Amino acid sequence: MTTRFVSAAELMSRVLGMPDYQFAVIDHPVSSASDAGLEAMAAATIAQARTLLGLS
C-alpha cells in the first residue's frame, strides 16, 4: 500500500469487518521512482511484512 491510499485501505478493512488489519506501507508514488528508489521500497516492504508476520 502506498501512503496515498492508506486511508482508503483502512476504511475498506473496517467495512469488511477487520478494523485492525495491518499492511505494509511505502511512499507514494511508485510510478516515478528510480530503480534505487524501487529497491528501497521493496526492502522496506519486506521488512514491514516480516514484522507483520512476526518474523523479525
Chimera marker file (.cmm) of the C-alpha trace (Angstrom):
<marker_set name="trace">
<marker id="1" x="0.000" y="0.000" z="0.000" r="1" g="1" b="0" radius="0.5"/>
<marker id="2" x="1.321" y="3.463" z="-0.733" r="1" g="1" b="0" radius="0.5"/>
<marker id="3" x="0.906" y="6.348" z="1.681" r="1" g="1" b="0" radius="0.5"/>
<marker id="4" x="-1.624" y="7.957" z="-0.656" r="1" g="1" b="0" radius="0.5"/>
<marker id="5" x="-4.086" y="5.087" z="-0.224" r="1" g="1" b="0" radius="0.5"/>
<marker id="6" x="-3.723" y="4.195" z="3.451" r="1" g="1" b="0" radius="0.5"/>
<marker id="7" x="-6.962" y="5.910" z="4.487" r="1" g="1" b="0" radius="0.5"/>
<marker id="8" x="-8.903" y="4.064" z="1.775" r="1" g="1" b="0" radius="0.5"/>
<marker id="9" x="-7.378" y="0.737" z="2.827" r="1" g="1" b="0" radius="0.5"/>
<marker id="10" x="-8.182" y="1.387" z="6.479" r="1" g="1" b="0" radius="0.5"/>
<marker id="11" x="-11.773" y="2.245" z="5.575" r="1" g="1" b="0" radius="0.5"/>
<marker id="12" x="-12.096" y="-0.902" z="3.474" r="1" g="1" b="0" radius="0.5"/>
<marker id="13" x="-10.705" y="-3.072" z="6.247" r="1" g="1" b="0" radius="0.5"/>
<marker id="14" x="-13.268" y="-1.639" z="8.680" r="1" g="1" b="0" radius="0.5"/>
<marker id="15" x="-16.110" y="-2.144" z="6.183" r="1" g="1" b="0" radius="0.5"/>
<marker id="16" x="-15.033" y="-5.754" z="5.688" r="1" g="1" b="0" radius="0.5"/>
<marker id="17" x="-15.037" y="-6.396" z="9.427" r="1" g="1" b="0" radius="0.5"/>
<marker id="18" x="-11.280" y="-6.371" z="10.006" r="1" g="1" b="0" radius="0.5"/>
<marker id="19" x="-10.671" y="-2.964" z="11.626" r="1" g="1" b="0" radius="0.5"/>
<marker id="20" x="-7.245" y="-3.930" z="12.987" r="1" g="1" b="0" radius="0.5"/>
<marker id="21" x="-5.915" y="-5.335" z="9.700" r="1" g="1" b="0" radius="0.5"/>
<marker id="22" x="-2.341" y="-4.208" z="9.182" r="1" g="1" b="0" radius="0.5"/>
<marker id="23" x="-0.430" y="-3.867" z="5.935" r="1" g="1" b="0" radius="0.5"/>
<marker id="24" x="2.930" y="-2.669" z="4.706" r="1" g="1" b="0" radius="0.5"/>
<marker id="25" x="3.086" y="0.972" z="3.632" r="1" g="1" b="0" radius="0.5"/>
<marker id="26" x="5.578" y="2.558" z="1.253" r="1" g="1" b="0" radius="0.5"/>
<marker id="27" x="5.986" y="6.063" z="-0.099" r="1" g="1" b="0" radius="0.5"/>
<marker id="28" x="3.840" y="7.332" z="-2.935" r="1" g="1" b="0" radius="0.5"/>
<marker id="29" x="4.174" y="7.480" z="-5.892" r="1" g="1" b="0" radius="0.5"/>
<marker id="30" x="5.757" y="4.307" z="-7.144" r="1" g="1" b="0" radius="0.5"/>
<marker id="31" x="5.454" y="5.023" z="-10.863" r="1" g="1" b="0" radius="0.5"/>
<marker id="32" x="8.046" y="7.808" z="-10.882" r="1" g="1" b="0" radius="0.5"/>
<marker id="33" x="10.532" y="6.129" z="-8.544" r="1" g="1" b="0" radius="0.5"/>
<marker id="34" x="14.038" y="5.416" z="-9.755" r="1" g="1" b="0" radius="0.5"/>
<marker id="35" x="15.457" y="1.899" z="-9.749" r="1" g="1" b="0" radius="0.5"/>
<marker id="36" x="17.236" y="2.702" z="-6.485" r="1" g="1" b="0" radius="0.5"/>
<marker id="37" x="14.003" y="4.097" z="-5.057" r="1" g="1" b="0" radius="0.5"/>
<marker id="38" x="12.101" y="0.954" z="-6.039" r="1" g="1" b="0" radius="0.5"/>
<marker id="39" x="14.777" y="-1.205" z="-4.437" r="1" g="1" b="0" radius="0.5"/>
<marker id="40" x="14.475" y="0.818" z="-1.225" r="1" g="1" b="0" radius="0.5"/>
<marker id="41" x="10.676" y="0.495" z="-1.300" r="1" g="1" b="0" radius="0.5"/>
<marker id="42" x="10.953" y="-3.260" z="-1.834" r="1" g="1" b="0" radius="0.5"/>
<marker id="43" x="13.358" y="-3.599" z="1.079" r="1" g="1" b="0" radius="0.5"/>
<marker id="44" x="11.057" y="-1.523" z="3.295" r="1" g="1" b="0" radius="0.5"/>
<marker id="45" x="8.079" y="-3.650" z="2.295" r="1" g="1" b="0" radius="0.5"/>
<marker id="46" x="9.936" y="-6.867" z="3.098" r="1" g="1" b="0" radius="0.5"/>
<marker id="47" x="10.988" y="-5.527" z="6.492" r="1" g="1" b="0" radius="0.5"/>
<marker id="48" x="7.432" y="-4.451" z="7.309" r="1" g="1" b="0" radius="0.5"/>
<marker id="49" x="5.981" y="-7.760" z="6.100" r="1" g="1" b="0" radius="0.5"/>
<marker id="50" x="8.438" y="-9.695" z="8.275" r="1" g="1" b="0" radius="0.5"/>
<marker id="51" x="7.333" y="-7.649" z="11.277" r="1" g="1" b="0" radius="0.5"/>
<marker id="52" x="3.642" y="-8.117" z="10.475" r="1" g="1" b="0" radius="0.5"/>
<marker id="53" x="4.189" y="-11.860" z="10.173" r="1" g="1" b="0" radius="0.5"/>
<marker id="54" x="6.138" y="-11.998" z="13.420" r="1" g="1" b="0" radius="0.5"/>
<marker id="55" x="9.372" y="-12.986" z="11.715" r="1" g="1" b="0" radius="0.5"/>
<marker id="56" x="11.513" y="-10.112" z="12.963" r="1" g="1" b="0" radius="0.5"/>
<link id1="1" id2="2" r="1" g="1" b="0" radius="0.2"/>
<link id1="2" id2="3" r="1" g="1" b="0" radius="0.2"/>
<link id1="3" id2="4" r="1" g="1" b="0" radius="0.2"/>
<link id1="4" id2="5" r="1" g="1" b="0" radius="0.2"/>
<link id1="5" id2="6" r="1" g="1" b="0" radius="0.2"/>
<link id1="6" id2="7" r="1" g="1" b="0" radius="0.2"/>
<link id1="7" id2="8" r="1" g="1" b="0" radius="0.2"/>
<link id1="8" id2="9" r="1" g="1" b="0" radius="0.2"/>
<link id1="9" id2="10" r="1" g="1" b="0" radius="0.2"/>
<link id1="10" id2="11" r="1" g="1" b="0" radius="0.2"/>
<link id1="11" id2="12" r="1" g="1" b="0" radius="0.2"/>
<link id1="12" id2="13" r="1" g="1" b="0" radius="0.2"/>
<link id1="13" id2="14" r="1" g="1" b="0" radius="0.2"/>
<link id1="14" id2="15" r="1" g="1" b="0" radius="0.2"/>
<link id1="15" id2="16" r="1" g="1" b="0" radius="0.2"/>
<link id1="16" id2="17" r="1" g="1" b="0" radius="0.2"/>
<link id1="17" id2="18" r="1" g="1" b="0" radius="0.2"/>
<link id1="18" id2="19" r="1" g="1" b="0" radius="0.2"/>
<link id1="19" id2="20" r="1" g="1" b="0" radius="0.2"/>
<link id1="20" id2="21" r="1" g="1" b="0" radius="0.2"/>
<link id1="21" id2="22" r="1" g="1" b="0" radius="0.2"/>
<link id1="22" id2="23" r="1" g="1" b="0" radius="0.2"/>
<link id1="23" id2="24" r="1" g="1" b="0" radius="0.2"/>
<link id1="24" id2="25" r="1" g="1" b="0" radius="0.2"/>
<link id1="25" id2="26" r="1" g="1" b="0" radius="0.2"/>
<link id1="26" id2="27" r="1" g="1" b="0" radius="0.2"/>
<link id1="27" id2="28" r="1" g="1" b="0" radius="0.2"/>
<link id1="28" id2="29" r="1" g="1" b="0" radius="0.2"/>
<link id1="29" id2="30" r="1" g="1" b="0" radius="0.2"/>
<link id1="30" id2="31" r="1" g="1" b="0" radius="0.2"/>
<link id1="31" id2="32" r="1" g="1" b="0" radius="0.2"/>
<link id1="32" id2="33" r="1" g="1" b="0" radius="0.2"/>
<link id1="33" id2="34" r="1" g="1" b="0" radius="0.2"/>
<link id1="34" id2="35" r="1" g="1" b="0" radius="0.2"/>
<link id1="35" id2="36" r="1" g="1" b="0" radius="0.2"/>
<link id1="36" id2="37" r="1" g="1" b="0" radius="0.2"/>
<link id1="37" id2="38" r="1" g="1" b="0" radius="0.2"/>
<link id1="38" id2="39" r="1" g="1" b="0" radius="0.2"/>
<link id1="39" id2="40" r="1" g="1" b="0" radius="0.2"/>
<link id1="40" id2="41" r="1" g="1" b="0" radius="0.2"/>
<link id1="41" id2="42" r="1" g="1" b="0" radius="0.2"/>
<link id1="42" id2="43" r="1" g="1" b="0" radius="0.2"/>
<link id1="43" id2="44" r="1" g="1" b="0" radius="0.2"/>
<link id1="44" id2="45" r="1" g="1" b="0" radius="0.2"/>
<link id1="45" id2="46" r="1" g="1" b="0" radius="0.2"/>
<link id1="46" id2="47" r="1" g="1" b="0" radius="0.2"/>
<link id1="47" id2="48" r="1" g="1" b="0" radius="0.2"/>
<link id1="48" id2="49" r="1" g="1" b="0" radius="0.2"/>
<link id1="49" id2="50" r="1" g="1" b="0" radius="0.2"/>
<link id1="50" id2="51" r="1" g="1" b="0" radius="0.2"/>
<link id1="51" id2="52" r="1" g="1" b="0" radius="0.2"/>
<link id1="52" id2="53" r="1" g="1" b="0" radius="0.2"/>
<link id1="53" id2="54" r="1" g="1" b="0" radius="0.2"/>
<link id1="54" id2="55" r="1" g="1" b="0" radius="0.2"/>
<link id1="55" id2="56" r="1" g="1" b="0" radius="0.2"/>
</marker_set>
